[in-house]
Amino acid sequence: MRVMQKRFFLAALLWVVLFFPSKACAQNYKDIFSQAVQYAQKGEHEKAIEFLEKVVELNPNFAPAYNFLGMSYQEAGLDPIEVAWYFKAAVDIDPTYELALINLGKAYYGLGHFDLAEKHTARALEINPESVNAMLSLGWIYLLGKSRPDDAVQYFQMVLERVKHPSAYFGLGMAYFMSGDTPRVLESITRLREMKQDPLAEQLELVIRGKEYAAQTQKDQALIPEAQTRADPLTITPVGSQMSMGPAGPMRVTVQRTMPVRLNRKFDFNQQTVLGDPVPRGVIPSPKPPDHTQTKVLTSE
């Protein structure tokens, strides 16, 4: 009798596995993804990457996995071109994925491709007109990337209408300085002092005094063409959360690969694919309906 019961149980279990695998698999990859996000938020990026790659193996069409892989690899110091590939993969799967669009815009900004940065960040703002992160990113793209302070002012003011963000006040002060409006720069300094953001206020004061602006402008002119031509693929302008935290101006940031890319993508990273060509079909199958999981943003605001 016990033998018959055991055989019946095994047969029932086999039937469940064969005919209902998708639901179990779906729950499995979402659980793994949640664990990966927890590791990332604790700063354990190598562990997060390990779990995220398992998610991709289980569901190659899960856009958030690629987006968080990009953020984790960025924190780990991966080549910025490869980081951009992950964000682009997420957007290729789901063109309405707001967070991935913002991250892709930041990645393009860091690579010196300011038109593409503007395009994808503006698309994110179109999807969510209340996205403070998109507004803030556009402000820095127009200010430092495209030298259009009047447009930058518009987006920094949009941010401040929604939240009193120190980076927006600092960017606003820089934009007013570039436009020659010194009184309004002083207003921004006052707001930063009131918010106990003395380091940012002091940077604006130094700009007004003219002690560093001439030298910084000279560095900017030498750096931006280098970022655009990518003569040194490991030297970039500010990327990632630095845009949302308010960079004090373009700076040289050298990054080095600290861990191998474990995914067997059989794909040679190159600028052309990152800049425009779709991700190869052999890498990501034809997208299924988007499957987003609400998670806390890894990058700081």
N, C-alpha and C positions, 0 to 999 in steps of 0.2 A: 504493500500500500504506500509506504514511504517512498519507494522507488518511483512509483507512478506519479505521486505528488511532485517529486523533484523534477521528473521529466516534463510534467505539465508546466511547472514554474519556469524552467529553462526555455521551453517552447514559447511561452507567453513573453518572456523577456526578449527573446530573439525577434519576435513579431513587432514589439514596440520599437526596438532599435532599427529594424529594417523599414518600417512604415512611418515612423514619427521621428526621424533624425533631425529635421530642420529646426523644430522648436527647441529641442535640447541643445543643438549647436548654437542657435541664436542666443539662448540664455547664457551659454557658456562664454561666447566671445564678449558679451556685454559685461559679464562679471569680471572677466579678465581685463577688459578696458577700464572698468572702475578701479580695479587694483592698480593698474598702470598710472592712472591719474593721481591716485593717492601717493604713489612713489614719487611722481614728478613734483607734486606740491611740497613734499618733504625734502626736495633737492636730490633725491636718489635717482639721477637721470639714467644711469646705466641699467639699473633694475627696471625702470620705466620702459626703456627702449626694448629690453628683453620681452616684457609682457606685451607691448604694443605690436611687436613683430609677430607674436603668436596670434594676435587679433587679426592681422593682415592675412596670415596663413589660413585662418578659419573663414574670414569674410573679406576678400580683396576689394569689395565695393563699399566698405565702411569708411566714409570720408573722415570722420573725426580721428580715426587711428593715424592717418597720414598727417593730419594737421598737428596732432600732438607729437608724432615722431619728429616733425620739423622743429617744433619748439624744444623738445628734449635734446635733439642732436645739435641745435643751435647753442643751447646751454653747455653742451659737451665740447663745443669747439669745432664742429664739422665745417668743411669748406662751404662758404656761403652759397655757392652755386648748387651744391647738393641739397642744402637746406631749402633753397627755393624750389627745388624739384618736388619735395614732399608737399609743400603748400600748393604748388600747381597741380599735383596729383589730386589733392583734396578738392580743389576747385573744378578740375576736369570731371570728377565724379558728380559733384553737386555745385553747379554754377551759382546757386543762391546761398551758399554757406558763408555767412557774414564774417565769422571769425577767421576763416581760412583766407578770405579775400583781403582782410586787413593785414594779416600776417604776410601774405604774398606781396602786398603793396610795400610793407616794410622791408621785405627781402629785396625787392627791386630797387628800393631807395638805397639800401646799403650797397648794391652792386652798381649804383650810379645811373640806373635806367629810370629817370624821373618821370617820363611820359607814361611808362607802364605802371609805375607806382601810383601816379595820379589816377589812371584808368581804373585799376582794381579797387583802390580805396574809395573812389567816387561811386563805384558800383555797390560797394558795401553800404555806403550812406544812402544810396537809392533804395536798397532793400530795407534798411532800417533808418529812417530819417532822424531818429533820436539817438543814434550811436555816437556817444561822446568820444569813444576811441577813434572812430573814423574821422570825426571832425578834427580832433587833435592831430592825427597823422597828416591829414590834408594841410593843416596849418603849417606843419614843419616841412612838408614837401614843397609847398609854395614859397616858404621863407628861405630855406637853405638850399633846396634842390633846384628851384626854378627862379629864385631871386625876384619874386613877385610879392613884395610886402603888403600891398593893398589887398590882394586876395587872401593872404595869410591872416590879416587883421579880421576879415570877415569870419573865418572859421574859428579863430581864437575867441572872438566875441560870442559866437554861437555856443562854444563850450561854456563860457562864463555865464551865459543866460541859464544854464542847467546845473552847473556845479562850479564852485570856486576852486579851480584847479591851479596849483602853483605853476605848473608848466605852461598853462595858457597865459597867465600873467607875465611870465618871463618871455614867452614867445611874442606876446603883444608888445612888450617893451622893446624887444629887438626889432620888430617890424616897424614900430614908430621911429626908432632910431634910424633905420634904413631909409625911412621916408622923410627924415629931417624934422620930425615933430618932437623936439626935446621935452617940452612941458608934459606931454603924455607919457614919455618914458619915465619921468619923475613920478607920475601918478602910479605907474606900474611898480616902481620901486617902493612907494609908500604902501601899496597893497601887499607886497611881499613881506615888508617889515611887519605889518599887522598880523600876517599869517605865521610869523616866526621863521620865515624862509630867508634868513640872513645871507647864506652863501649865494643864492640866486640874486638877491638884491645887490650884493657887493659886486657880482659880475656885471650887472647892468651899470653900476656906478663907474666901474673901470672902463666900460665901453664909452660912456659919456665923456670921461676925462681924456679919452683918446690914447691911453697908455698902451693898450693892446690891440686896438681895432686894426691899425695899419698892418701890423705883423700878421694878425689873424686872416685878414683879407688876402695877403700875399700867399699864405698857406692854402687858403681855399682855392685860389686860382691854379695853384700847382697840383692840388689834390684831385679836384673834380675831373679833369680830363683823364687822369690816371685811372680813376674808378670806372670811367666809361669805357676805356680801352681794355681794362683788366690786364694790364701788363704784368701785374703781380697778383695772381688769383687768391692770395691769402692776405691781402691788404685792402681794407674796406673802410667806408665811412660808417657812422653810427648805424646800427641795425637793431631790430627787435625792440625790447622794452625801452631802450635808450630814447627812441623817438617819443614814446608816451610819457617818459619821465622828464623830458625837456633838455635836450643836449645844449651845452653851452657853445656849440659851434662844431663844424666838422673836425674830426680828429682821426689820427691813424690808429687803427685797431688791428693788431696782428693776431690771427687765430691759427691754431694748429689742430689737426686731427688727433683725438685722444683715444678713439676706439674704432674698431673696424665696422663697416656696414655689413650686417649679418644677412640681410635679405638677398636672396639669390635672384636679383632682378634681370641678370644678363643684359645690362643696359649701360652704355658708355655715356656718362654725364657730359653734356656739352652745352654751351650757351644757346645754340640754336633751339634745342628742345626746351630749355627753360624759358626762352624768350617768346616762343610762339607755337612750335609744333605740338600737337597733342601727344600725351604720353603713349608710347607704343602699345598696341593691343596685347602683345604678349606679356606686358607688365601688369596691366589692369584690364580685366575682362569688361565687356560692354556693361555700362553702369545699370544697376537696378534702381528702383525708387530710393531716394535719399533716406537714410536711417540715422537721424541725429540723436545723440544722448546729451541731455542737458548736464553740463559740468561747469565747475568753477574755472574761470579763465586762468591759465598758468601764468601769463605775463602780467606784471603789475600795471596798474593804471597810472 
